Amino acid sequence: MKSKSIIKFTLAVLVIAILAYIASCGLTIGNFSIPSALDAERGIKRGLDLAGGSVIVFEADTTEAVSEDNMAAVREVLRNRLDTHGYFEGVVSQQGDNRVRVEIPSVTNPEEAVAILGATAKLTFRDSDGAIVLTGGEDVKGAQAVYEQIDNAGTKGYLVQLQLTSAGQKKFAEATARISPKTDGTNYISIFLDETEISRPSVSETIDSDTCVITGEFTQEYAKTLAAQIQSGQLPFALKDVELRSVGPQLGERALENSLLAGGIGLLLVMLFMLIRYRMCGLMANVALVGYVSVVAIILSVFRVNLTLPGIAGVILTIGTAVDANVIIFERVKEELGVGKTLRASVEAGFKRAFSAIIDSNITTLIAAAVLYYFGTGTIKGFAITLFIGTIVSMFTAIFVTKFLLRQMIGFNIKNPKLYSGVKGGKQNV
């Protein structure tokens, strides 16, 4: 049993060491690649406060009066576009009656920022003569890629489903009734973003419904791209950029380094406390904590999460959550040892008794993170993302990884209870 415990423990530590290496240095095997968390180009993206970015000011390109509702719709569309591209830390704010200011982190080329937003694009549906049938925002509510039956034979595939407004439904019914009977090859409706045609679906029948679909031999990627293009084009009017400029890090170039240094010092102090207070239990918790930090860094890097100071705060907060869970467990273990139970029984009972409290506290944290993500914007949403990811990973490492490591240590036949908790007494047999 001792040899099996040694092998299991060694493999577990080796896996954690590999994860730590991947998090710091990255991994590339053929076409498979995990970027380093420190790689600013391919890894974790930095927010505007840490890495700078671009500022674009858009103005409504219309001679008509701009209502507050229309400006609210513009802000919402631009906000959604930023979120779609993963720039959760971006900021969208109104300036005056007809201007919107957008701040995009990490994109230092303003022209590239405009391309990402596609904010000058206006969505229109046109017939073969170029007459506008539908316009984005006014007539089209949204679009999404779905996987379902695409023909009468029961074949399934990817298609794009459109949601129309009541006014759009009426216009579309009239247009499809007029276009569908054509037999000269002009029975189609073209979809344009500005003057760029992005799709040309044919029309074979009158469509009088608030939903319709665009079908074809679509791949998943193409269907999602087309849906995103239609979704992003729903502006009530065109926008023109009146100001483009790049900005430096709002908190200074060394803000990230100083923040990571402070977090590292705090982590080391916490690990030292755990080691002194809980002896062998604390050592195993520290090993699991290294695994936690590595896994979180890899997840943030792979999904290219925008990290700002609030996001870093979310990660550090979940480190505290992980340590708190271990403290609850180890205090329970001490109590069990104090009443004379064996070391193995005390560890098992400690984890079992602490399990419900840990689950309850983490679920409440996850609920808070979900609420912040749903209702928040910008840095609040970024904080919620790191808090959610960190809580899930910390719960796993605190409950399962630490327990696995402790079981293997007990299998080494290290029997003195004082080495595990500092408690005198307790049975020496495990």
VONUPA-495298 format. One line per 4 residues: number of its first residue (from 1); their letters; for each residue x, y, z of C-alpha. Coordinates in steps of 0.1 Angstrom, whole numbers, plus 5000, padded with zeros to 4 digits. Layout:
! VONUPA-495298
NUM> A> X:Y:Z | ...
//
This chain:
! VONUPA-495298
1> MKSK> 5000:5000:5000 | 5029:5023:5008 | 5044:5019:4973 | 5011:5026:4957
5> SIIK> 5006:5058:4977 | 5041:5069:4968 | 5034:5064:4931 | 5000:5081:4932
9> FTLA> 5014:5110:4952 | 5044:5114:4928 | 5021:5114:4898 | 4997:5140:4913
13> VLVI> 5026:5163:4921 | 5041:5157:4887 | 5007:5167:4870 | 5006:5199:4891
17> AILA> 5041:5207:4882 | 5033:5202:4845 | 5003:5224:4848 | 5024:5251:4865
21> YIAS> 5049:5249:4836 | 5022:5251:4809 | 5007:5281:4827 | 5040:5300:4827
25> CGLT> 5056:5288:4795 | 5028:5275:4773 | 5026:5242:4754 | 5027:5234:4717
29> IGNF> 5022:5199:4702 | 5017:5200:4665 | 4986:5221:4657 | 4976:5220:4694
33> SIPS> 4987:5250:4714 | 4981:5264:4749 | 4996:5299:4751 | 5015:5311:4782
37> ALDA> 4994:5332:4805 | 5022:5357:4803 | 5021:5359:4765 | 5004:5393:4758
41> ERGI> 4998:5384:4722 | 4982:5350:4724 | 4975:5345:4761 | 4955:5365:4787
45> KRGL> 4944:5398:4772 | 4950:5429:4793 | 4924:5455:4800 | 4925:5491:4791
49> DLAG> 4938:5500:4826 | 4968:5476:4822 | 4977:5476:4785 | 4961:5506:4770
53> GSVI> 4940:5504:4738 | 4919:5525:4715 | 4892:5551:4719 | 4867:5557:4691
57> VFEA> 4839:5583:4691 | 4810:5576:4668 | 4784:5601:4656 | 4750:5594:4642
61> DTTE> 4752:5598:4605 | 4717:5611:4599 | 4700:5645:4594 | 4670:5635:4614
65> AVSE> 4666:5640:4651 | 4681:5613:4672 | 4659:5600:4700 | 4672:5587:4734
69> DNMA> 4657:5553:4726 | 4678:5551:4694 | 4709:5561:4712 | 4702:5535:4739
73> AVRE> 4698:5509:4711 | 4732:5520:4696 | 4749:5516:4730 | 4734:5482:4734
77> VLRN> 4745:5470:4700 | 4780:5482:4704 | 4782:5467:4739 | 4770:5433:4724
81> RLDT> 4797:5436:4697 | 4824:5441:4722 | 4811:5411:4743 | 4809:5390:4711
85> HGYF> 4846:5396:4704 | 4855:5389:4741 | 4862:5425:4751 | 4841:5424:4782
89> EGVV> 4862:5452:4798 | 4854:5476:4770 | 4835:5507:4779 | 4806:5522:4759
93> SQQG> 4793:5556:4770 | 4772:5584:4754 | 4786:5618:4747 | 4760:5645:4740
97> DNRV> 4729:5638:4721 | 4742:5619:4691 | 4777:5606:4699 | 4790:5574:4715
101> RVEI> 4824:5568:4730 | 4839:5533:4728 | 4871:5522:4746 | 4886:5489:4735
105> PSVT> 4915:5474:4756 | 4946:5458:4740 | 4938:5470:4705 | 4963:5498:4700
109> NPEE> 4955:5504:4663 | 4923:5525:4661 | 4916:5514:4626 | 4916:5478:4638
113> AVAI> 4893:5487:4666 | 4868:5502:4641 | 4870:5469:4621 | 4863:5449:4652
117> LGAT> 4832:5469:4660 | 4820:5471:4624 | 4801:5500:4637 | 4797:5519:4604
121> AKLT> 4779:5489:4589 | 4741:5492:4584 | 4721:5461:4578 | 4697:5460:4548
125> FRDS> 4677:5433:4530 | 4673:5441:4493 | 4656:5426:4463 | 4672:5420:4429
129> DGAI> 4665:5456:4419 | 4683:5470:4449 | 4651:5482:4466 | 4654:5479:4504
133> VLTG> 4630:5453:4519 | 4641:5453:4555 | 4665:5473:4577 | 4684:5462:4608
137> GEDV> 4671:5473:4641 | 4637:5486:4628 | 4626:5453:4611 | 4650:5426:4624
141> KGAQ> 4652:5418:4661 | 4680:5393:4660 | 4696:5362:4644 | 4711:5330:4657
145> AVYE> 4728:5299:4643 | 4708:5267:4651 | 4712:5230:4643 | 4680:5214:4632
149> QIDN> 4660:5198:4603 | 4667:5216:4571 | 4645:5197:4546 | 4615:5174:4543
153> AGTK> 4637:5143:4542 | 4646:5149:4578 | 4682:5160:4571 | 4697:5180:4599
157> GYLV> 4722:5209:4595 | 4731:5244:4605 | 4709:5273:4595 | 4704:5309:4605
161> QLQL> 4671:5318:4622 | 4659:5354:4620 | 4635:5371:4644 | 4614:5399:4629
165> TSAG> 4595:5428:4644 | 4558:5431:4637 | 4565:5458:4611 | 4593:5436:4596
169> QKKF> 4570:5406:4594 | 4545:5427:4574 | 4571:5440:4550 | 4587:5406:4546
173> AEAT> 4554:5390:4538 | 4547:5415:4511 | 4582:5413:4496 | 4583:5374:4496
177> ARIS> 4548:5373:4480 | 4561:5395:4452 | 4595:5379:4448 | 4588:5341:4452
181> PKTD> 4568:5337:4419 | 4598:5349:4398 | 4613:5324:4374 | 4641:5344:4359
185> GTNY> 4666:5338:4387 | 4658:5370:4405 | 4637:5353:4433 | 4662:5362:4460
189> ISIF> 4668:5387:4488 | 4703:5400:4493 | 4716:5408:4528 | 4740:5438:4529
193> LDET> 4762:5453:4555 | 4767:5488:4541 | 4775:5479:4504 | 4789:5445:4511
197> EISR> 4767:5416:4503 | 4771:5389:4529 | 4743:5364:4518 | 4718:5359:4490
201> PSVS> 4691:5334:4500 | 4665:5325:4475 | 4628:5328:4481 | 4604:5300:4471
205> ETID> 4572:5310:4489 | 4555:5337:4508 | 4567:5340:4544 | 4543:5356:4568
209> SDTC> 4558:5349:4602 | 4578:5366:4629 | 4606:5341:4623 | 4622:5328:4591
213> VITG> 4653:5308:4583 | 4682:5310:4559 | 4694:5275:4548 | 4722:5262:4527
217> EFTQ> 4751:5238:4530 | 4763:5258:4560 | 4792:5247:4583 | 4788:5256:4619
221> EYAK> 4814:5283:4616 | 4797:5299:4586 | 4763:5299:4602 | 4776:5315:4634
225> TLAA> 4795:5341:4614 | 4765:5350:4593 | 4742:5352:4623 | 4768:5374:4641
229> QIQS> 4770:5397:4611 | 4732:5401:4609 | 4731:5405:4647 | 4758:5432:4647
233> GQLP> 4742:5452:4619 | 4711:5461:4638 | 4717:5498:4642 | 4688:5522:4638
237> FALK> 4710:5544:4617 | 4746:5545:4603 | 4775:5557:4624 | 4806:5576:4614
241> DVEL> 4838:5578:4634 | 4847:5614:4643 | 4876:5606:4666 | 4902:5578:4666
245> RSVG> 4931:5576:4689 | 4952:5551:4709 | 4957:5555:4747 | 4984:5541:4770
249> PQLG> 4978:5521:4802 | 4955:5541:4824 | 4973:5529:4856 | 5009:5530:4843
253> ERAL> 5030:5504:4825 | 5041:5487:4857 | 5006:5484:4871 | 5003:5447:4861
257> ENSL> 5037:5438:4874 | 5031:5455:4907 | 4997:5439:4910 | 5011:5404:4903
261> LAGG> 5039:5410:4927 | 5015:5420:4954 | 4993:5390:4947 | 5024:5367:4947
265> IGLL> 5036:5380:4980 | 5001:5376:4995 | 4999:5340:4982 | 5033:5331:4997
269> LVML> 5022:5346:5031 | 4990:5326:5030 | 5009:5294:5021 | 5034:5300:5049
273> FMLI> 5005:5305:5074 | 4989:5272:5062 | 5022:5254:5066 | 5028:5267:5101
277> RYRM> 4992:5263:5113 | 4983:5229:5098 | 5016:5212:5093 | 5013:5183:5068
281> CGLM> 4977:5192:5060 | 4988:5228:5052 | 5016:5215:5029 | 4991:5194:5009
285> ANVA> 4968:5224:5007 | 4997:5245:4994 | 5005:5219:4967 | 4968:5219:4957
289> LVGY> 4968:5257:4957 | 4997:5257:4931 | 4975:5235:4910 | 4946:5259:4914
293> VSVV> 4966:5289:4903 | 4980:5270:4873 | 4946:5257:4861 | 4930:5292:4864
297> AIIL> 4958:5308:4845 | 4955:5282:4817 | 4918:5287:4814 | 4921:5325:4813
301> SVFR> 4948:5321:4787 | 4931:5296:4765 | 4899:5316:4764 | 4918:5349:4761
305> VNLT> 4899:5365:4790 | 4904:5403:4793 | 4921:5408:4826 | 4920:5441:4845
309> LPGI> 4927:5450:4881 | 4892:5441:4891 | 4897:5407:4873 | 4929:5401:4892
313> AGVI> 4910:5410:4924 | 4885:5383:4915 | 4912:5357:4911 | 4928:5367:4944
317> LTIG> 4894:5365:4961 | 4889:5330:4950 | 4924:5321:4963 | 4910:5332:4997
321> TAVD> 4879:5311:4991 | 4901:5280:4984 | 4922:5286:5015 | 4890:5292:5036
325> ANVI> 4876:5258:5025 | 4908:5241:5036 | 4907:5259:5069 | 4872:5246:5075
329> IFER> 4883:5211:5066 | 4914:5211:5087 | 4897:5225:5118 | 4872:5196:5115
333> VKEE> 4901:5172:5112 | 4917:5186:5144 | 4884:5182:5162 | 4882:5146:5152
337> LGVG> 4918:5139:5163 | 4911:5157:5195 | 4884:5131:5205 | 4908:5102:5199
341> KTLR> 4899:5090:5164 | 4925:5075:5141 | 4943:5098:5116 | 4926:5082:5086
345> ASVE> 4891:5084:5102 | 4897:5120:5113 | 4906:5131:5077 | 4876:5113:5062
349> AGFK> 4853:5127:5088 | 4868:5162:5085 | 4861:5163:5048 | 4827:5148:5052
353> RAFS> 4816:5173:5079 | 4830:5203:5061 | 4816:5193:5027 | 4781:5209:5030
357> AIID> 4794:5242:5044 | 4819:5245:5016 | 4793:5237:4989 | 4768:5262:5004
361> SNIT> 4794:5290:5005 | 4806:5284:4970 | 4771:5282:4955 | 4763:5316:4970
365> TLIA> 4795:5330:4955 | 4786:5315:4921 | 4751:5330:4923 | 4766:5364:4931
369> AAVL> 4790:5360:4901 | 4762:5351:4878 | 4741:5381:4889 | 4771:5404:4884
373> YYFG> 4778:5390:4849 | 4741:5392:4838 | 4735:5428:4851 | 4770:5442:4850
377> TGTI> 4790:5457:4822 | 4827:5464:4815 | 4850:5457:4844 | 4821:5444:4866
381> KGFA> 4815:5416:4840 | 4852:5409:4839 | 4853:5406:4877 | 4823:5382:4876
385> ITLF> 4840:5360:4850 | 4872:5355:4870 | 4852:5351:4902 | 4831:5323:4886
389> IGTI> 4860:5305:4870 | 4881:5308:4902 | 4853:5296:4925 | 4847:5264:4904
393> VSMF> 4884:5255:4902 | 4890:5264:4939 | 4861:5242:4950 | 4875:5212:4931
397> TAIF> 4911:5216:4943 | 4901:5223:4980 | 4878:5193:4982 | 4892:5166:4959
401> VTKF> 4929:5174:4952 | 4938:5182:4988 | 4919:5151:5000 | 4936:5129:4975
405> LLRQ> 4971:5141:4985 | 4963:5137:5022 | 4951:5101:5016 | 4984:5093:4999
409> MIGF> 5004:5109:5028 | 4986:5087:5053 | 4995:5058:5030 | 5032:5066:5037
413> NIKN> 5026:5054:5073 | 5035:5088:5087 | 5014:5083:5118 | 5021:5111:5143
417> PKLY> 4989:5133:5145 | 5009:5163:5155 | 5025:5164:5121 | 4991:5169:5105
421> SGVK> 4974:5193:5129 | 4995:5201:5159 | 4969:5183:5181 | 4984:5161:5208
425> GGKQ> 4970:5127:5213 | 4949:5108:5188 | 4955:5072:5180 | 4988:5065:5162
429> NV> 4974:5038:5139 | 4959:5050:5107
//
